[in-house]
Amino acid sequence: MPNQEKQLPSNNRFTPLNHWAEDDRPREKLMLKGKSALSDAELLAIIMGSGSRNETAVDLAKRILKDYKNNWHELAKLNVTELKKYKGIGEAKAISIITALEIGRRRALQNTIEKPIIRSSRNAYEILNPILGDLPIEEFWVLFLSQSNKVIAKEKMSSGGISGAVVDARMVFKRALELYATGIIVAHNHPSGNLSPSPQDFSITKKLKHAGEILDIQVLDHLIITQTDYFSFADDNRM
């Protein structure tokens, strides 16, 4: 008899998680398709990590959720002892489930943090001065902005000695693409207190501006920051 390729059970019911088709594994599915692609049972299965000897984590999660009308609020009422009544749920898994549901409850009670909007160079300076104003060495920072100029993130890209910080334009725009930023404001400090741009400052501004035009990411401004004041390339029509 010719060898036949061994087929896994179509419903995956008794197949170990690491033998499932990649698209059926909750963790891998999250990585491939994003968190919204997962069912409630798959999310609960990830929290539990494993099922029992005769039941996969997803099947166990489905059974638990069904007992509570597939309602997270009902499930959140359970304590450790009640969860441990399910075969495959020990103390550690029960605590993990309760912890995850408590995080969800607390998140629902919190307001979303409003991201600041940059409307002027002064707004950018007020965000960056507490970071850069007092430093004894130069650091180069970037504000990554959304289409509406909301600050998505602020990150240090490089640091150097008293004479200056060198920035890699490739790393700046790599990060901008990762964050889906449509604009950036770059800034560095002058520990000497001198606000006058150096030839290197003009050079990096021109380089970043040109790279941004190619990638359709606007370089809106370059700030030089001291302890008490700042210089804006945009305000001075140097962009």
N, C-alpha and C positions, 0 to 999 in steps of 0.2 A: 504494500500500500504506500503510495507516495506521501512524503511528509506534507502535512498541512499546517499552515500558519495558525498558531494558537490565538484565538480571539478572546478578548476580555469580555466579561458580562456587560451587556448593553446598559443595564441600569446601575452598574458600579456598586451594587449593594454590599457585597462582601469583599470588594477589592481594596487593598491597602491604598491610602491616599497617594503615596508616591508612585503607584502603578497606574493611576488614572490617566486618561488623556489630558494633556496639559491644559486644554481649555476648560476641563471640568474641575480642576483643583482651585479651591477658593483663593488661595494666596496668589497663584500664578494668574488666575483670571483677573484679580485686582490689578496686578502689574500690567497685564496685556490690555485690559479694557477699561480700567478705572473703577473706582469704588461704587459708582452709581450702577454698574452692570451687575453687581452682586445682589442676590436675593437676601431676605432677612435671615433665612436659614444658613446661607453661606457666610454671612457676617458673624452670626453666632458660632458657627463651626470654627472660624478663625480664632475667636476669643477662647474657645475650649481647647483648640489645638489637636485633639484626637477624640475618637469615639470609644466604643468598647470592643471587645474581641469579636463580637458578631454584628456590629453596627458601626457604620462610618460616622464621622463627626457630623456630616451634613444630615444624614438620616436621623441621628439622635437630636440634632437641633430642630428638625422638622417636627419630630414627635413632641418635644417640649413646647414648642411654639403653638402647635395644634391644641394642646391641653389648655392653653391660655388664650385661645381665640386669636392667635397670631397678633397679639397686642402687647407691645413693649411695656406699656403702663401696668398691665396685669402681671407680667413677668417680673417687673421691678419690685413687686410686693413680697416676693419670696425671700426667705432667709437661707442661710447655709444648710441647715438641717433639711428643709423642704427640697432644696435642689439636690441634695445627696441621695434622695430617694430614687433618683434615676440611675440605673445601672450605667456606669461609665463616668459618672460625675462624682469626683472626690472633693475633698475640702478645698484643694488648690483651684480646681476648675470652678467650683461654686463661688469662691472669693473673686476670681477673675470676672465672672459674669456680673456679680453684684457691683464690682468696682466700675466696670464699663458702663453699666446702666446708671450708676450714680454720676459719672462724668457727664453722661448725656443729660441728666436732670439739671445739673449745675450749669451746663452750657445753655440750656433753654432759658435759664433765669438771667443770664448775662446779656448785656447789650453788645452789639458789634462795635468794635473800636473804629471810630471814624478816622480815616486816613487824611492827613493834612493835604491841602491843595496849595500848589505853588502858583501864586499870581504875580509875584515880583521877585527880584533878586533879594530883597529884604527878607521875604519869607524863607528862602533857601538859607540865607545867612543865619537866621534865628534858629534853624534846625541844626546847622553844622558848627556854629561858633562854640557851643558847649563841648563839642567833641574835639575841635581843632585849636581853639583859641589859646590854650595854655601850654600846648605841647612844645618840648624843647627841640624836637626834630621834625622834619617835614613828613607829612603823610598825605596821600592822595586818596580822596573819597569820591564816591559817585552816588547821586540820588537817581534812582530809577523811577520813571514816571509812566502813568497810564495815559490813555488818549485825552482824558479830562484833566491831566496834570496832577493827579493824585499821586502821592509818594507810595510806590509799591514796596520799596526797600531802600535802605541806605547802607552802603558797604565800603570798607577800606579796601583799596586795590593794591596799594604799595606803601612802603615807608622807607626812609633813607636817613642819611646823616644830616648835619646842619646845612650842607651845601645843596641838598635837594633830594627828592624822591622820584625815581624813574617809574613810569607807568607803561604797561604793555597794552596797546590799543586792542589787540586781539582778545585779551582777557576781559576787557571792559565790555566789548560787544558780544562776546560769548555769553557773559552773564546777562546782558540786556535781552538777548534772544531767549535764554532760559526762563526769564521772568516775564516774557511777552511785553516788555516795555516798548513804548512808542517814542519816548524821549528821555534824555538824560541831562543832568546838570553835574558838571565835574567841579571839584574844588580841591585846593591844597592850601596849606598854611605857610606863612613866612615867619619863622621864629624870631627873626631879626626885628620884626615890626615894620619893615619897609613894604609898602603896598605896591611899589612899581613892578610891573611884569618884567621878567628877564627874557632874553632872546629864546631860551629854552621853553618858557611859558607860552610864548607866541607860537613856537614850533609845534608843541604838543596840541595846542588848541586847533591849529590848522589841520594837523594830521587827524585828530578825532573828528573834526567837522567833515572832512572829506570822506572818511570811512563811514560816518553816519549817513551821508547822502547816498552812498552806494547801497547800504542796507535799509534805507528808508527809516532810519531812527534819528530823530532830530537831536542835535547837540544844542541845547537852548542857551547855555551860559557856562562860563568858567569863572569861578570865584577864587580870589586870593584872600585869605582870611588871616587877620592878626587878632591879638587879644581884645582890641577895642573897636576895630573897624574892618572894612572889606573893600575890595576892588572887584567890579563886575565888568567882564569883557563885553557883555551884551549892552549894558547901560552906557558904556563908553564907545559903542559902535565898532568894537574890535572883532566881532564874530564874522 
